[in-house]
């Protein structure tokens, strides 16, 4: 019975860590998108803009 209980605890722990990792990745990606998207530097802005067109993401 201890094996089953610890197995369930590990699964919920792994799920919790996976959710945390996804949230951190999402926050990082969002920060990068807005930082580069609103950059005053033309090459950075154009790179972000072109990437949006390649991914067929509307931006106009």
Legacy VTK file of the C-alpha trace (Angstrom):
# vtk DataFile Version 3.0
C-alpha trace
ASCII
DATASET POLYDATA
POINTS 60 float
0.000 0.000 0.000
2.913 2.364 0.623
4.120 1.842 -2.926
0.799 2.893 -4.389
0.562 5.966 -2.160
4.070 7.137 -3.013
3.391 6.510 -6.695
0.336 8.764 -6.560
2.324 11.432 -4.714
5.058 11.297 -7.370
2.521 11.640 -10.179
0.896 14.704 -8.633
4.339 16.158 -7.917
5.401 15.629 -11.534
2.172 17.214 -12.748
2.706 20.189 -10.463
6.267 20.664 -11.724
5.110 20.365 -15.334
2.453 23.033 -14.805
5.018 25.339 -13.175
7.446 24.815 -16.058
4.762 25.580 -18.631
3.718 28.757 -16.820
7.322 29.960 -16.645
7.826 29.205 -20.348
4.597 31.015 -21.233
5.594 34.069 -19.187
9.054 34.123 -20.778
7.645 33.778 -24.295
5.102 36.539 -23.655
7.772 38.861 -22.293
10.002 38.205 -25.299
7.141 38.755 -27.751
6.103 42.077 -26.256
9.693 43.259 -25.759
10.647 42.589 -29.356
7.238 43.525 -30.778
7.311 46.995 -29.251
11.032 47.591 -29.754
12.028 50.858 -31.339
14.831 49.110 -33.186
13.632 48.455 -36.731
15.483 45.122 -37.243
14.093 43.655 -34.006
10.578 44.819 -34.758
10.727 43.574 -38.355
12.015 40.167 -37.236
9.074 39.791 -34.844
6.677 41.058 -37.515
7.982 38.627 -40.142
7.755 35.753 -37.672
4.090 36.545 -37.097
3.468 36.442 -40.869
5.301 33.104 -41.209
3.103 31.640 -38.467
-0.023 33.019 -40.212
-0.828 35.110 -37.129
-2.823 38.253 -37.982
-1.046 41.441 -37.041
-2.712 44.161 -39.128
LINES 1 61
60 0 1 2 3 4 5 6 7 8 9 10 11 12 13 14 15 16 17 18 19 20 21 22 23 24 25 26 27 28 29 30 31 32 33 34 35 36 37 38 39 40 41 42 43 44 45 46 47 48 49 50 51 52 53 54 55 56 57 58 59
